């Protein structure tokens, strides 16, 4: 029921146990701008081995945008370069979710 987009990161240890959940960025009703350096910094700070990303679509559209897909693939590559695995990017809207991993984007 949020009115603005919020982008979260869930940092996990080697056993896939949650170390920390962090709101990395807040945006407007239709977008949120993510600085990859914020994601990397937080993952390193938490000593994460893997991460899950998640954000909401207040407008109700569950499908990922081109920007969502591009960001996910870019972050996957950046995180992999520092040995952190991106397990999933989940979009939430209207009480439902869309997993980019389940839809073979990761």
C-alpha positions as CSV (number, residue, x, y, z in Angstrom):
1,X,0.0,0.0,0.0
2,X,3.0,2.3,-0.4
3,X,2.5,5.4,-2.5
4,X,6.2,5.6,-3.6
5,X,8.6,3.0,-4.9
6,X,11.0,1.6,-2.4
7,X,14.0,-0.6,-3.2
8,X,15.2,-3.1,-0.6
9,X,18.2,-5.4,-0.4
10,X,18.3,-8.6,1.8
11,X,21.9,-9.5,2.7
12,X,22.5,-13.3,3.3
13,X,25.3,-15.3,4.7
14,X,26.8,-18.5,3.3
15,X,23.9,-20.6,4.8
16,X,21.4,-18.2,3.1
17,X,20.4,-16.8,6.5
18,X,19.3,-13.2,6.6
19,X,22.0,-10.8,7.9
20,X,20.2,-7.6,7.3
21,X,17.3,-6.0,5.3
22,X,18.0,-2.5,4.1
23,X,15.9,0.1,2.2
24,X,18.6,1.1,-0.3
25,X,16.5,3.9,-2.0
26,X,13.1,5.6,-2.1
27,X,11.7,7.2,-5.2
28,X,8.5,8.6,-6.6
29,X,5.2,6.9,-7.5
30,X,6.6,5.6,-10.7
31,X,10.3,5.1,-10.3
32,X,13.2,4.7,-7.9
33,X,16.8,5.5,-8.9
34,X,19.4,3.0,-7.7
35,X,23.1,3.7,-7.3
36,X,24.9,0.4,-7.8
37,X,27.6,1.7,-5.4
38,X,24.9,1.8,-2.6
39,X,24.1,-1.8,-3.2
40,X,27.7,-2.8,-3.3
41,X,28.6,-0.8,-0.2
42,X,25.7,-2.3,1.8
43,X,26.5,-5.9,0.7
44,X,30.2,-5.4,1.7
45,X,29.3,-3.8,5.0
46,X,27.1,-6.8,5.9
47,X,29.7,-9.3,4.7
48,X,27.0,-10.8,2.4
49,X,27.7,-13.9,0.4
50,X,24.5,-13.4,-1.6
51,X,21.7,-10.9,-1.8
52,X,18.0,-10.7,-2.8
53,X,16.7,-7.4,-4.2
54,X,13.1,-6.3,-4.0
55,X,11.0,-3.3,-4.9
56,X,7.4,-2.4,-5.2
57,X,5.3,-1.0,-8.1
58,X,2.7,1.3,-6.5
59,X,0.9,1.6,-9.8
60,X,0.0,-2.0,-9.6
61,X,1.8,-3.3,-12.7
62,X,3.5,-6.6,-11.7
63,X,5.7,-7.1,-14.8
64,X,9.2,-5.8,-14.8
65,X,10.1,-2.7,-16.9
66,X,13.1,-2.7,-19.2
67,X,14.8,-0.5,-16.6
68,X,14.1,-3.2,-13.9
69,X,15.6,-5.9,-16.1
70,X,18.6,-3.8,-17.1
71,X,19.3,-2.9,-13.5
72,X,19.0,-6.5,-12.4
73,X,21.5,-7.7,-15.0
74,X,23.9,-4.8,-14.3
75,X,23.8,-5.5,-10.5
76,X,24.3,-9.2,-11.1
77,X,27.4,-8.5,-13.0
78,X,28.8,-5.9,-10.6
79,X,28.1,-8.1,-7.5
80,X,29.6,-11.2,-9.2
81,X,32.8,-9.2,-9.8
82,X,33.2,-9.1,-6.0
83,X,32.0,-12.6,-5.4
84,X,28.5,-11.8,-4.2
85,X,25.7,-13.8,-5.8
86,X,22.4,-12.1,-6.8
87,X,19.8,-14.7,-6.0
88,X,16.7,-12.9,-7.1
89,X,15.0,-9.6,-7.7
90,X,11.4,-9.5,-6.6
91,X,8.7,-7.0,-7.7
92,X,5.7,-6.6,-5.4
93,X,2.3,-5.1,-6.5
94,X,-1.3,-5.6,-5.4
95,X,-0.4,-8.4,-3.0
96,X,1.4,-10.4,-5.6
97,X,5.0,-10.9,-6.6
98,X,7.1,-11.4,-9.7
99,X,10.4,-13.2,-9.4
100,X,13.0,-12.3,-12.0
101,X,14.8,-15.6,-11.1
102,X,11.7,-17.7,-11.6
103,X,11.3,-16.0,-15.0
104,X,14.8,-16.9,-16.0
105,X,16.3,-13.4,-16.0
106,X,19.0,-14.6,-13.5
